[in-house]
Amino acid sequence: MKKYNQITLILELISMITSPIFIIVYWISFYELYTLCKYGKIHNNITMLFVCMFFFLAWFIILIIRITKKTVKLQQQNIDKDKIKYNSRYKVIWTYIAIILIIAITSFYGVKIYHSAINYNGKLSWFLNDLENKKTVNFYHNNIYENGIEGIFTDINKEINMPKDLYVSSSFSLNFDSNGVITSFDTYIYGKNDKGKLESYLITYNINKSEKITINLNGYVNADYNEDKLIEPLIRTMKVIPLKESVSKWNENQYGILYYGKRSFGYNIDGIVYVNLDGNTKAASSSPSEIIDYTVSVFVPDKEDIYTPFRYIFAEDLDNIKATDPLKVNKSEKVSKQSNNNTNEFYLSDKIGYRLEVTDAAAGSRAYSLNGTFDGGVTWNIINNDPFLGRIGVASGITFLNEKLGFLCLSHSGGSNGELYRTEDGGLSYKKVNFPKVEVKLNNGETYNPFNLPGMPYEEEGNLNISIGQGSDGDYNGGCKALYQSKDDGRTWEYIKEVI
C-alpha cells in the first residue's frame, strides 16, 4: 500500500508541473526575465514577473493542499492498482512532452540570460560591471569658493587611494551656482598606482540626481601619460584664480569651469588672463606669439557668445610671460602637436578646430557630440549631436584632412575593438567605414580576423593609409597591425600587409 501511495503522490506532483497552464506561465516568466536582463525595462517586466511569481506561489499552495488531501484519502481507502497504472500510461506521453518543453525553455532563455551578462551584451552586464567597478563617495567639500577643485579629490581619496600623478583623458568640466555650490562635474582621469599599474576613474556628479560622487573604475583609456594632460595645473591654477570676483561681473545663476590641459589659442587673446601665485592677474596683450599653455576657462554655460570666458593661465612672473615663437614652429608641427595632446580634439589650423564632447556616460562608456570652432577657440558650436550613430563607447581618435573630410574612432570593451566613422561634409553626417577582413588561420584550422581597432587615416603619396591594431586583447604575431590603403578618400579600403 505504501508503494502505491508514493506513486500516486508523485503522479499528482508531475500532473501539476506539467500542466499546460503551468508551462505557459513558466515560459512567460523566463521571457520576461530575459528581456529584463537584456534591456533593463524594469517597469515593463517587473509587473509581469510579480504576476508570475504570485501564480507559482498559488500553484505551490494548491499542490500542497491536493497532496495533503490525496494522502489522507489514500490512508482511508483501498486503491485500484489497475487505475493507477492506467492513469500513468495515459499521461506518460504528455508528461514527456511537457518535460522536454520545460528543459527547452530553461536552456534557451538560460543561455540568452547568460549571454546578456557578458561582454556588455545586455543590461545585466552593465549591472554586474557596476557592482564590481562602480563606487559612490560622499561629497562634503562641495563649495568651489571655499574648497576649490582640491576639495573634490579630498573627498574621493577618503574612499579611493588615487595615484599622485593624474592625467585627464579628455576634459574636466564643472558647473556651480552663484553661491559657489557645485551642481555638477564630469571628468575621466588616469594614472599609475604605487605598483606601476594603470588605474582609470570616470568621475561624475549631478546634484539633481544624487548627493554622492559616482566613480567608475578600470574603464578603457588611451593612457599616453602626456604631461600636457596633467591634472595638477588645474588644481594649482584654481587655488589662485579670483573666481568669485570673476563670475560676479556676469550676475548669472550658473557658471562653469572647463579644463583640457595644455591648449592652443593661436593668436587669439580674447579672455586670456595670466595669474600668478599671489592671485594677481594680467590680461594678455597682442603679440606675434602663439598662446599654448595649461588653461582653465571660467564661463557662463550656453552664453559664451554673450560673455567672453576668462581663460586663466598660471604664470610665475607676470612681467616675463613666455609664449611660443611662431617662427620656430611650422604649421604642420602645430597641427600634429595639437591633435596628439588629446584623442578627442583636433586642430586643422590656427582658427579651425574640432572636439568631441561627452553628452552622457555610464559604466565607462560615453555618448558624444562633435563641436567645432572657426575662430581659434573663441566660440564653439555643435556640429553633430550624435556622430557615432547611436553607439556608445570611448572615443579613441579624431582627425580632419580638410574642412570636409574627417574621421572618428569609437572603441568598446576596454579597447578590445572599435569602429571608424567617416564624414565628407565637415562632420554634419558620418558613416561607418567597412574594411575587408583579414583571415588568420588558427592551429585547429579555424580562421578569424585579429585586426579590429582602427587608428587614424593619414595621407601618403596621394592615397590614404591606416593601421588597424588588435585591441587590448590581441596577441597575434607579436601584436602586429594591418595596413590598409584607400584611393578614393576613405570610401573603400584595400588590405596591404601586416606591419609592426
PASEPA-395911 format. One record per residue: residue in one letter; x, y, z of N, C-alpha, C in turn. Coordinates in pm, whole numbers, plus 50000, padded with zeros to 5 digits. Atoms other than C-alpha are relative to their C-alpha. Layout:
N
AXYZXYZXYZ
...
//
This chain:
500
M500834988050000500005000050000500875012750000
K499154988249991502815024450087500605003449865
K499434997750133504355019749741499015006949909
Y501034993850084501105028549567499685014150044
N500214986349951500655058949790501085009449944
Q498904991750052504075072149684499845002649851
I500194998450144503355065949316498905010149971
T501124990850021500055084349339500405014450029
L499564986449965501645114249511500955005649895
I499084995650105504425115649250499245003949874
L500834996850117501835114548973499265013250018
E500694987349972499985143149141500945011949980
L499004989450016503155163749154500325002349852
I499684998750141504005156448790498865006349923
S501164994450072500485164548674499875014950021
M500084985649973500695198548841501045007849921
I498944992250064504065209248698500054997949848
T500075002050146503335195148352498685004849942
S501264994350050500005212748324500295010449892
P499804989850105499715233848004500015014350054
I500054986549942498825264248215501325003250070
F498724998149930501945259648432501125002749900
I498934998550099504175256248126499925013549931
I500164986950065502735287447961500515011150091
V499534989849905503315308348275501504998950020
Y498575002249987506775292948310500755006449884
W499384993850118507615303647956499935015250007
I500154985449989506245338948015500995005650102
S499104995149896508285342548334501455000349952
F498635000150052511535332548162500195010649892
Y499914989650103510805355447868500125013950063
E499944987049933510165385048100501335001850072
L498714999249932513305376748299501125002949901
Y498984997650103515385375447981499965014549950
T500094986250051514085408847847500425010150107
L499534991349893514735424348189501525000250003
C498535000849999518355412048181500615006349875
K499474994950126518805422347818499835015049986
Y500314986050029517125456447806499795008450126
G500164992649876516535465748171498745008350009
K501274992649994512955477448115499234995750123
I500525004449871512065474148480498505001550010
H501434997549985508605489748465499184990649913
N500735008950090507605467448174500044985650046
N499805014149968508945434748316499634996350143
I500195003449860508655436448693498554996350029
T501415002949975504845437148690499654985849959
M500285013550048504625405648479500724989550082
L499265009549918507315388448686499334998150135
F500725001249873505395396049005498734991749982
V501205008050028502225381848847500374985249989
C499555013950015504145350448751500404994050134
M499605005049869505665347149099498784997350088
F501245002249925502205350949253499304987349952
F500595012150056500935323849019500724987650053
F499255011549952503755300049118499764997550149
L500295001449858503105306749486498644993550021
A501355005749990499395299749446499994985549951
W499915013650055500205269149235500624990450102
F499335008249900502525256049507499074997150118
I500955001949888499885261449778498934989849962
I501025009550048497295243149569500584985949996
L499355013050006499785214949513500104993750139
I499905005149862500375211349889498654995350049
I501355003649955496645211049955499554987049934
R500445012050073495975184849685500754987750048
I499215011449952498805162349803499544995950140
T500475003149864497605165150163498684992549996
K501305006750010494055155950069500154986149942
K499815012950064495255127749845500614990050099
T499385008849900497435113950127498974994850099
V501055004149906494505113550367499074989949935
K500915008950072492295097150106500614986249981
L499345012950019494875070250035500074991950128
Q499925006949873495125062050401498654994350044
Q501345003949956491355058050434499344989649911
Q500645009450091490605035650138501024992449919
N499155008050086492005008649916500135006549865
I499744993950129493485018649582499884989649891
D500105008650118492625003649246501335000449926
K498675000450058496074992849127499965001949848
D500094998950145494974989648768499725014249956
K500324986150035493595025248769501255008650006
I498754992349988496935038848887500864997849877
K499195003250116498735020648610499395006149874
Y500664994650118496145031748359500235015049989
N499784985550002496445068348460501445003349965
S498604997650029500245065948447500264998449851
R499795002250142500175051648097499315010949917
Y500784990250075497525076547986500735013549991
K499364986849995499635106648088501475000049961
V498565000750018503105094248009500485007749878
I499584993050122503235108447656500055015150023
W500024985549973502175143547763501085003850101
T498984997149900504505141548061501365001849936
Y498724998850070507495135347835500075012949919
I500024987750081506445163647603500175012350089
A499944988449910505975187647895501405001850058
I498644999249945509355179148047500975005349895
I499144995150108511035184747710499805015049980
L500284985750014509295218547683500645008150112
I499414992949886510435228748032501515000849985
I498545000150020514025218447958500395009549887
A499704991350114513935236547622499885014750037
I500204986049957512545268647776501145004350092
T498934996749904515095267648059501345001749929
S498734999550071518015260747825500085012149908
F499994989250099517045285947555500175013650067
Y499924987049936516445315447787501155000850100
G498835000049912519165304548028501255004549927
V498864996050081521745308047751499925014949966
K500174985850034520305341947649500295009050121
I499744992149880520385354548007501495000250031
Y498565000749980523965342548044500745009049901
H499384991750103524875359747717499855014850031
S500234985849967523375392547840500885004750116
A499174996449885525735391248139501465001649965
I498584999350037529005391147941500205009649885
N499544991950114530855414647708499065011549967
Y500874988450020528385443247757498924997149897
N501035003850095525735424147562498605003450048
G501324996849949522875435047783500075008050128
K500084991949879521695454948081500574992750121
L499475007749889522665426748315501525001550009
S498544998549998526315430148211500405013550058
W499724986749944526225467348292499784999850152
F500305000949858524645459348628501134993050075
L498915007449937527325433648711501295008050000
N498814991650007530045457448594499965011050105
D500154989649897528655484548822500264994450139
L499785006049869528685460649117501504999050030
E498565002049982532385454449062500795012949996
N499134988550028533655488048941499375013650031
K500654987249973531145514849041500025002950150
K499944995849861531755533649365499305013550017
T500594987049968529945562449534500715005750123
V499244993249894531595588149762499195011850049
N500684988449942530045613150000500735012849961
F499444987450048530575648749875499795010750106
Y500084990249892531335672050166500545013649957
H499364987350040533645698350013499415004649867
N500744997350123531065709749761499845014949968
N500074985850031531665747349761501315004149932
I498824997050080534055758449488500745012250052
Y499344988249946534725792149655500874996550121
E499325003349875535785776149984501034988949984
N499175012150007537335743149876500744998149869
G499365001550129538335747449513499784986249940
I500065013350062538835717249289500604989650094
E499295009249911541085701949555499044992950095
G500975006149909538055695449778499374987349943
I500575011850065536665670549524500934988050021
F499045010949987539835649549533500244996350147
T499905003149858539985652249912498944990050041
D501095009249967536585635249941500194986549933
I499815012750072537405609049678501104991650064
N498875007349944540735599849839499714994350139
K500415006349875538935591850166499554985649977
E500525013250032537435561649991500894992549900
I499205006250105539775555349697501385006350000
N498634995049999543545558449706500465002249856
M499664996950138544245576049377501505002849986
P498584997150023547735579349220500325014850021
K499584986349979549725610749290499945008149872
D499994993150129550225620048925498804995249918
L501215003350075546895621148741499965007749869
Y500114994050133546155628548376498545000049959
V501374999450049542895639848220499964994149860
S500105006650130541795618247928499435009449895
S500604990850096539575644047761499885014050060
S500194986749942538455672747985499524998650144
F500624998849868537405683548332498985011149989
S501084990350015534035700948324499225000850130
L500694998049871532295715948629499065012049992
N500964989049989529225737748693499745003150147
F500314995949863528435757649007499075012149997
D500954989049996525845783149120500655012550058
S499474987149958526235819249232500514999950143
N499525001249862526785808149594501264991350010
G498815008350002529675785949489499744985250018
V500335014149982527815753149538500164992749867
I499785007850122528985727449284498734992249967
T501245006850041525975714549088500264987749914
S499665011750081527705690148853501475000849958
F498705000450066531065678948719500194986349937
D499785012250078532405652448484501455000149952
T498645001150050535905640348408500394985349991
Y499455013550012537855609348305501515001250016
I498604998249970541315607148461500664986450024
Y499275012649982544015580748496501395002950054
G498644998949950547425574248646500534986450039
K499385012449957549835547648772500024999450153
N499955001749856549485533849123501424996950047
D498665002449943552385525249355500714988149938
K499425011850064552895492349171500235001949850
G499804997150142553105509248832498864995449911
K501145004950076549685496148725499065011549965
L500934989650046547295517848523498684999150076
E501334999149940544165529248705499275011849937
S500784989250062541375549848549498745002450082
Y501154995749920538455568848700499095008949916
L501024991850063535315581048525499165005850113
I500594993649882534015606248779498885009449956
T501144991650033530565622148760499265003950128
Y500824995349888528355642348992498935009249944
N501114991250038524955658348945499115001550122
I500724997649876523255674249244498524996649987
N501415003150021519835668149087499714985050000
K500175014650003520425630349071500454993250128
S499475006349879522445622549382500865009950075
E499124991749918524275638649671501404994350006
K498715006649997527195615049612500725000849865
I499175000750120530045614249363500024985649953
T499965013350059529915584449127501334998049928
I498695002950060533195568249021499954986149937
N499905012750070533515540948759501484996949979
L498595003750001536835522548785500344991049882
N499425009950092539025504048538499364999849862
G500484999150138537465516148212501175001549904
Y498934998550099539415517647888500385014749987
V499524986450021541565548647847501284999449917
N498804999150081544205558447595501095006750084
A499064994849901546935562147857501365002549937
D498704996650055549815580147687500865008050098
Y499284992949894550825598648008500675012649947
N499504987550057551275630847814499945010950106
E499974989749896552365658448051499125011949967
D500924989250037550205682747855498614997750056
K501325003449949547215664948014499984998250151
L499955001349855548285666248380498865007650067
I501094993649926545525674648629500525010150101
E499424991249898547915692148872499935014849964
P500124985750032547985725348677498595005550022
L501364995649971544185726748712499855003450147
I500114997649855544375723449091500835012150042
R499104988949966547295747749113499405013449957
T500554987450052545615774248897498735003950073
M501264996949930542235771149073500265005950139
K499684994549867543955779349406500205015149997
V499644985850005544945813949283499025008349916
I500964992450081542095823449046499055007950091
P501024992449925539905851649186498614996549946
L501185005750064536885830149099498735007850031
K501234993249962534145847149297499935014049941
E499944986550058535245881449180499764999649849
S500145001050145535385869648818498544998149959
V501365003250043531885854848796499005010550045
S500934989749953530305883548992499775010749895
K500154989950106530825905248683498854996449906
W501015004650096528245884348493498584999950059
N501314999649934525395883648751499044989549943
E500845011150045524075849748641499844989950114
N500255010049896522835819348836500924987949990
Q499165011850021525055792348686501295003949926
Y498714997650062528735792548593500714986649975
G499305012250034531155767348451501505001650002
I498545000850006534815756748464500354988849904
L499625010150098536495737748180501514999649987
Y498555001950007539995723148160500304988649904
Y499575010250096541595704147870501484996750014
G498555001249994545175705447987500635011549924
K499334989650078547585724447766499265001849868
R500784997150120545685741647483500665011049918
S499534989550088546475763447186498835009249964
F501004990150040544525795547128500485008049878
G499484992850115546555805546826500485013750041
Y499604986249971546955843046826498835007950059
N501184993749943543555849946981500205002650149
I499754996449861543925868747312498705003050075
D501274997049934540195872747390499834991550126
G500255006949875539645863847754501224994150066
I498795005849941543245852747815500485008750116
V499564992849880544285862548168501084991650068
Y498925006749927547605853548335499845003050148
V500144998449855547535848148712501214993850068
N498825005149932550455843848949499644993850135
L500205007149875550915826449283499275008550104
D500664991049904549635857149474498595003749958
G501344996750047546425858849271499925012649918
N499994988250086547495889449075499804995849855
T500345003650137546275889848718500515010349900
K499574991350108547355904048385499384994949871
A500625003850127545335903748062501054999049892
A499055001750111547145891247754499915011849905
S499964989250098548245917847508500374994349865
S499715004750135548595914747134501504998649981
S498585002450026551915899947025500114989849888
P499845009750108553355878646745500254985850052
S499755013149941553455848646981498714992050012
E501165008849987551115818846984499834996050145
I500305003349861549385811247314499734985150012
I500165014349974549875774847417500394997550145
D499695002149859549605766247786498844992950069
Y501095005449918547595749448062499005011150026
T501004989349996544345768648062498754995450074
V501255002549929541375769748300499005010649955
S501014990750051538295785148139498855001350100
V501154997049915535615801748352498975007049912
F500964995050097532385808748165498574998750052
V501435001749974528585811248167499474989849900
P500465010350093527115779148020498935005149903
D500944996750108525295784347687499935015149971
K500014985650025526115821647693501415005049966
E498644996050034529685821847568500045010749893
D500054989650103528595843647276499635013550058
I500384987449933527325869647524501145004650093
Y498924997049907530055867847789501274992849956
T498735006250035533635861747682500574992850121
P499455007449885535055834347907501345005750045
F498664997349949538015841148134500824987249979
R499135011550024540835818248021501295002250078
Y498914997549907543255817148311501204990949972
I498755007350018546885806848262500945003850115
F499104997249888549235803348558501355004749949
A498694994750037552415823948531500735004350127
E499244996449881555105826948795500425014649999
D499544986050012556275860648663499145006949895
L500904993250093553635883348509500745009649908
D499244990450081556325906648377500854993149894
N499155007350094558075879048184499254987649950
I500855010850049555365858348021500594994449872
K499445006750116556675832547777498904994449912
A500945005850095554885821347465500784993649887
T499345007150109555635800847158500305009449884
D499604991850113557555817946879499524993449871
P500545006250121555635811446553501064998049892
L498965001850100558855814646355500764987050021
K499285012449970560185783346527499114987649994
V500925011250010557095761746489499215001349872
N500764999050124555715754746144498604994550018
K501415003449990552075747946074499774985250021
S500225014449989552355710246035500364995050139
E499615004049866554155707046369498955004050102
K501024995449907551485727446545498774991149991
V501175008650018548685706746398500254986450062
S499675013149945550475674546495499975000550152
K499954998949855551095686546850498615001350058
Q501344997849948547535698446897499174987349993
S500825011950015546005666546767500454988750090
N499525010949917548255643646970499795002350148
N500214997149859547645661247300498704994150050
N501335004249957544055649247307499364991949890
T500635008550101542465619947125498595004549968
N501354995050024539165638847146500005013949939
E499924986250049540405671646996501005000749885
F499114998850117541955681346662499885014149943
Y499984986750061543005714746513500544998849858
L499605000350139543135717846137500895011949967
S499194988050020544635752746155499945008250128
D500054991349883545075781746395498585004250034
K501384995449980541395790446353498994988550010
I501005010750013539625757446276500384988250089
G499765011349909539325730546543498734992050022
Y501125009149974537115701046632500284992550129
R499835008249881536495682246955498714992650031
L501125008449958534255655047094499665003250145
E500454996849865532215664947398499144988650053
V500815010549938530775638847638498615005450029
T501384996049973526975641247647499294990750096
D500585009549905526225610447855501074989650033
A498995009849959528235584748050499374989350086
A500455011249918527615550548200501014988849995
A499155012049987529935522948325501195000249904
G498814999450082532965535448138499775002849853
S500324996950139531185541547807499285013549995
R500554986550010530075575147677499385002649864
A500554994750125527995592647416500625013849978
Y499274987650033529465622747233499225008549901
S500384990950108528635653147029501305005449940
L498844994050066531035668446775499815015149997
N500034985449998531765705446833501135005549915
G498994993950084533705729146614500195014750029
T499724985849989535385763046629500645004649869
F499434994350123536255785546335500595013850027
D499414987149962537625815046528501094998150105
G498895002349909540555799746715499614996750142
G500435003949867538505787847011499225010550075
V500824989849934536615819847090498604994450025
T501315006149986533325801747030500054985749946
W500145013950044532425765046995498514997349977
N501395003250033529245752446830499874985249968
I500265014150029527685717946798499844998149849
I500105003550141528215703546451499104987849981
N500755012550011526715669146511499714994850140
N500395004649866524735657646818500324985350024
D499795014449984525425620746752500864994549885
P499165004250112528415614346523500214984949992
F499775014549999528655577646629498724992049976
L501225006750048525135569746507499334991450108
G500715006749894523675559646842500834990450083
R499165009349925526575537846960500775007550109
I499224994149891528415544247287501274991850021
G498725006449975531955535847392500965010550052
V498994990149963535175555547436500665005149872
A499384994250119536365579447166501514997950005
S498575003050001539875569447060500715006249881
G499304993250109540695592646772499105009449924
I500724990450085539645622846567501025006849910
T499134992950093541215638046257499175005649886
F500564994250122540295660445965501155002549903
L498984997950102542265660745643499795013249927
N500354986750048540475691845522498695003950067
E501214995349933537365711445615498794991149972
K501115009050032535135684445463500244985650045
L499715014249980536875650845503500644997750138
G499495002949867537365636945852499624986150047
F500245013449948537375605146061499955000350153
L500095002149856536445594346414500124985250029
C499945014049959537115562146604499354998450137
L500665003349873534995546846883500404985950041
S499575013149953536345518047093499014994450102
H500935006949910534495492347304500754989650083
S499535011249918535035466147575501455001650043
G498644997849951538135481447726501045001449892
G499064998150110539695489347389500334987549924
S499735012550071539455453947255499575000749854
N500444998450139537695465446936499445014049980
G500544986650028536355496446765499575001449856
E500434997250137534925512346451500495013949958
L499614987250059535965540546220498785006049931
Y501114992850060533455566946108500565011149911
R499494990650101533885589445804498955010649967
T500864989250046532455623345710500625006649877
E499514992450115532735642045382499255013249986
D500704987150000530585672045479500335008150126
G499554991949887532595686745765499454995650134
G500505005049872531065664946037498505000350015
L501474999449990527395671245963499394986050002
S500485013850000526915634045896501204990649991
Y498945010050001529015602745944499444986649953
K500335013750037529005567545803501104990850053
K499025009849953530665536745947500814994649883
V499105004850104533695525145745500154984850013
N499825014550003533925488445645501344996549937
F498705004450050537265471145594499934985249959
P499935014350035537945438245412500654992150113
K499475008049890538555410945669501304993149961
V498775007750017541965395145711499794986650070
E500245013249943541605357645764501314993850046
V498825006349940544235343346001499614986050046
K500335013949966544295305446044500604996350136
L499575004949870544465290646394500544985849987
N499445013450002546135257846487498954989249976
N501065009950019542775239946486499355001049863
G500524998850135542125250746128498995011049981
E500974989250011539595277946207500715013149966
T499444986950035540095313646085499285011150076
Y500614988449936539475347446246500755012549956
N499384987150035540245384346195500485006850127
P499504994149875542525397646473500045015349998
F499824985550013542575433546341498635007050008
N501344994449978539625452646485499985013350076
L499984986949934540785485746637500725010049910
P499374990850096541395512746371500715011650067
G499354987549962543835541246411499425011349917
M500454988850080543565574346228500634999749861
P499444999650136543965576445847500975011649982
Y499064989350031546845596845709500354999449851
E499704999050143547855608645362501454996249973
E498655003750042550855593945183500004997349850
E499855001450144551755597844815498654999849928
G501284998550067548245608044718498914990450043
N500985009749950546495579244897499835001650150
L500195000449856545115573845246500444986450052
N499595012349933546725547945471499434999850141
I500465001549862545505534145803500554986950055
S499575012249930546885509146054498904995850096
I501045005349913544355486946229500634990150096
G499395008449899545505471546555499104988850047
Q500725011549948544365441446755499245003050130
G500694996749877542995460047054500734994850122
S499345003349874543795453847419500124985150025
D499965014449978543165416247397500684992449887
G499385006650115545135409047077501404994950030
D498675005549978548165386347079500534992949876
Y499565006550123548555375646716501325006049950
N498744996150064552105377246574500655012050067
G499314989449926553565398946847499275013250004
G500784987749994550735424246838500125008749876
C499844992350124551275434546476498685006549959
K501174993150051548855456846285499824996949850
A500305001850142547195455245944500015013649932
L499954987650077547995482445691498984999349886
Y500984998850108545115492945464500265012849922
Q499814988350084545105517745176498715003149925
S501174995550075542365538245009500435009949892
K499724990950111542495555544671498825009049967
D501194991750025539075572344699499585007550126
D500234991849881539415593745014499314992450113
G500505007649886538475565745252498654993649982
R501305006750021535255553245091500174984950002
T499715014350002536735518945022501474997950033
W498635002749954539875502245154500484986349950
E499385012450046542285475145040501094996050100
Y498975005249908544385453245271501344999349926
I498664999950063548115457545201500904989450062
K499085009349934550185438545460499955001850149
E499824998649855550995432645824501205009050027
V498904991249963553165458845993500174999450151
I499714999949857554835461246331499725013850058
//
